Amino acid sequence: MGLINPSTLSQSEFHSSSLISQPLVSNILSHNYDYNEETLTEQQKSIKEVVKMKLNRHNTAATQLRAMLPSNLQLAMDLCQEKGASSWLTGLPIEEYGFTLHKTAFRDALALRYGWLPANAPTSCACGAAFSAEHALSCPKGGFPSIRHNEIRDYTAYLLSEICHNASTEPHLQPNPTSQVRFPPLPQPTSRMVLDLM
């Protein structure tokens, strides 16, 4: 989550603060109380140096940490660094768009972010395989493949409802009173078209 221990960075932060405020200290010691363009330029230059040093320090620490991790945690680290991967942590909890997480869901999301199994997760799946987050998303006995299918189906139906009348998802088959299969007649231009999204 990016939480840091302040004691580990106190020396570098003090050095950065001293570097940025050095032009102001020089002005005070020389009894020059005007904040002129030269002082501003020096401070901006110091700020750029501090940002560059922090970025280099962060990249070095991340490289060293990644080298010590197993392959699955290296993948988790790479995924967490993707653009937008932390948006769910900083997004507004708007219930209308499904951005709200209750306490257990938030804990499970953090566990998945760090490559851990959520609390109270089973050790084995119903299909007999060892349980993991990756297996849960792809197991044919679980509900996630169906949920993903249904989300795509429902969103496609929603888009079609914007331009078509009476768009429906997986309509019921018409009853067939006889055992013979009869092909329906071709639809007329005025009849209702039904699109079965599977």
Disulfide bonds with the S-S distance in Angstrom:
none
